[in-house]
């Protein structure tokens, strides 16, 4: 191969030098030359290993995270105008597609936006009641945030507005500090303050490029958490569906079921009938009609709105509200009022509001980025997580100033938006304007809307949050991930939303720790017909080399937590092999232990002490320790700790070279013996 | 090499088959044969990678920890007598050396034991006052635990008894629940209960083979913690040395200094004079005389006892106690009384006692195993951590029943034992008997011993706990470890002992997490003259291969916390390379991205989703993704997730093979073009 030539020229030069100095018989000189050559090559390669440049420190690692920002700032200094345009395009992604926008695309967006609005209006009202806010807050949240997002966000499919999980999170966490039943105004103010904090955190994450924070909820944890949240939300809806008046504030399944069984005598059969019949209608259109006949997709998207209109008419005509069917009653219409003065930064709950804001910010971002990315991949464009976070942050900060609570990308509505054929974020604008018009003119028409129908709208959206096939897949591929998933699920269902989250994150990180410090070792053998070495269990055809034990640490870190265990294990392995070999033949006794360090990313001072102990223990048992393929930080630290000197420089680039070096010294030893 | 023959015979057989079927010209057939051969070899190797056996699950991993125990139980069934003897030898290590024991060794042990006792008596009394117990409890603790350890422990050098750090830990944590000044009896009972729990935990760790728990305190953390504890202990001694009467219960430097400055007017100059002059005397013998003249070692070991005797005489003769010099007064003499009825398992503090017991158990074990192992390595024998834990546990349980508080191996006294020439654990027995005799007959003589002299004995032992050269070494080798070290130190000195410990453990594990999920990638290049690939930064001589990007993940786990970041980074790298290459020549555009998975120990479902996303993103940019050298669990999960199918089986054993496969398909593509 082309790349190996450099080494060859060097070696031929060396061969000449050797020939000039010695001049033995031709055959001898050839052999000598070859030996010398291979030895020089080996020395050269060992120099590569030993004389590495100093690895980058902690500071330069941090720097790489911010380098894109730095480059941009650097560009402004050089070429102000093009750099400014590029920055504007970064902040306002629509600038990059607005030139290609045309009437056809606009038509598609209008259709998608109207479809979205028809689903969004009943859902927004429902989610507002789930968040224990007045219904208009849900509608407000479907106006301002989508407008901001559509000029700052880069996703073309996502549908912005209130979502079920965030609404549940808000009500379950905030009602501990302000009871919405006792003091609804203070509760609303606290929700708005939390929204402001959530937006600030999101924007800060985006600016500081902390996008990776969203990744701390693993895929498995999200699947479990979402399913658990869906169950909890479903249970909460039973109150409205059954028309109960008393209900627990807890969200866990046991409290809810006890509460229901206690107040079951107050249930209202009319509420239940209206709610459940329309629930079946929505499910039927969504899961039967829309799947059978693609053309009926619009009907299924409109079904919630249709249900609201029909049920409102029914209640209005029959005056069922006089028979105990709870209705929405007055919804404050008109534009979003300002809420700057509702934000509370001096209340006793401000610290709590910030904490809740952080949790809500992360959950909202996780949902939005998950949904945004899956549709972006489908259409073949890229989403920048940090940019999305900034857009979400600005939209929620603005929202908190205009009476909106936390908005994010909704799973169910984004799917509807996509299916309705949206082209750009303009569909969000169409939706926002439609909701705004409804707020202005049609809120009075919702006076007789039964609360039960809102419950059935929410219930119908829940199956989309439960992903059984994904859970099955997780079980099949990764049992530990499945544990995270079930822990999140049961934590949410049986204890509380926060505990579920905490369990999921805790187990995920415990898994990382266990995986990285697992004190395993594996014996390596040579793969037949190659110079490769593999785990003898993974590759049963790998062959042992007599007199040599090759071990690899089954961990990326040799550190305080596993170094001593691994030291003891390698020593045991070596002594065991020595005993076994001693029975077979004395010559093949293990004399060399090669530690393959190729997958050790880092070591610490504790582990260097363990290696030193291993070295002296092996020496006292007549074995030598050699290292193969240490990585950058590892060899750097070993050199600083003078460990390389202690093992007389037995550090090699490959296992093969370590073996060769050992054979050479053994043969030399043998020949010196015969000569004597 | 010998091992490659198998592959060769197979290939010649194959070559024959090929020749029979086609029969072209000789040169052609040779080339074809070779191509076919190398292809078959490649297929075979890829089968090795893809058709691995199922990796062991979680359960079998746990099983390996207990396998030694299982083997032993299995042996009993087969050969009862030899197995029983081996078990007895395991439990009572002296059985294995008692046959070789002789008079010479016994003489050495007696000398060492007497030296040890002379140091141990003043230290024990001092540490008991540090633990806020009556002085006799320190002496009791130097009798029973050393006796038990000498028949169960396997270290021959360790000196067992009360130690400074554990005494400090006990008093600082227990006095929160019972004030020793207000209710000394209840306080003592709580200390004994904590001792019982500590012993139980230690024995349980030993039996359950949880020896690795001790490793959770990294070397760096211990260095910092010990130095911090030494400072705190030194500060505490200022009370006795200055003869102050009022003193804070807090251990942090700020509280202690404030407290001293407040009550400085009550200081007693006589106390200070006696204490400090003997402190200087002890230090002088220890650090000057003993180092200059090896023969004076005995004097330095005896210096504390001499100081006690001299100062007691001085106080007795001058009746300095009437001038405010605090004296020990009455010490209860006689044998250890039983304390079974002092253990409290129904008190309101039992849960706290268990918690403190756990912390103390771990700290005591850490100190004992560290000191025991360092001397074992020096003399060339091995210590089994689990066995040591069992011995320590039994000794502390027995201790708690006989009025002893937590005992462990002492740094300073072990060094003295070693220097005095101890041969076996018999020196501990000699020491225990000597202490017992003193308890029986000489406690009355200590009536006039000034408290200040105990403080100076403790103070003189502290420099041994501060290891500056080790701290320097840690700074040089590992900056992050140094952070752990300083955090432990400042935590202990400025806040409290527990906070220091917590900080050290917390930072250590945070470091593990950061190291294992760091979202780094590195570009690989071919090392000149070899088929090896290395990080282009670590090996600046490594060369890029045109048209191919080779990346390795700088982490052992591709998991929820870093998968997405890494996916984005690899994509960016690939697009960047493509753009660069496009300027140079269109032919050399990156078409293949090889992901070297050799150091990925595990993946999870989140990361598989990220890999799928990466694959489709690369495809849409005209690049293909190939994997090289995936490990056992990784390839197993990728197969289960059907990812191997998605990338059309482009999984190879080595990077070289992946490149070759790509070149072959490229050439074939080129030739088919020319033919058309």
Interface residues (C-beta under 8 A of the other chain):
Chain A: X3 X4 X6 X7 X8 X41 X45 X48 X52 X53 X55 X56 X57 X58 X61 X211 X212 X215 X216 X217 X218 X219 X220 X221 X373 X377 X380 X382 X385 X473 X474 X476 X477 X478 X479 X480 X481 X508 X509 X511 X512 X513 X515 X516 X517 X518 X519 X520 X526 X527 X528 X529 X530 X531 X532 X534 X535 X537 X538 X539 X540 X541 X543 X554 X555 X556 X557 X559 X560 X561 X562 X563 X564 X565 X568 X598 X599 X601 X602 X604 X605 X606 X608 X609 X613 X616 X617 X620 X631 X632 X637 X640 X641 X653 X654
Chain B: X3 X4 X6 X7 X8 X41 X45 X48 X52 X53 X55 X56 X57 X58 X61 X211 X212 X215 X216 X217 X218 X219 X220 X221 X373 X377 X380 X382 X385 X473 X474 X476 X477 X478 X479 X480 X481 X508 X509 X511 X512 X513 X515 X516 X517 X518 X519 X520 X526 X527 X528 X529 X530 X531 X532 X534 X535 X537 X538 X539 X540 X541 X543 X545 X554 X555 X556 X557 X559 X560 X561 X562 X563 X564 X565 X568 X598 X599 X601 X602 X604 X605 X606 X608 X609 X613 X616 X617 X620 X631 X632 X637 X640 X641 X653 X654
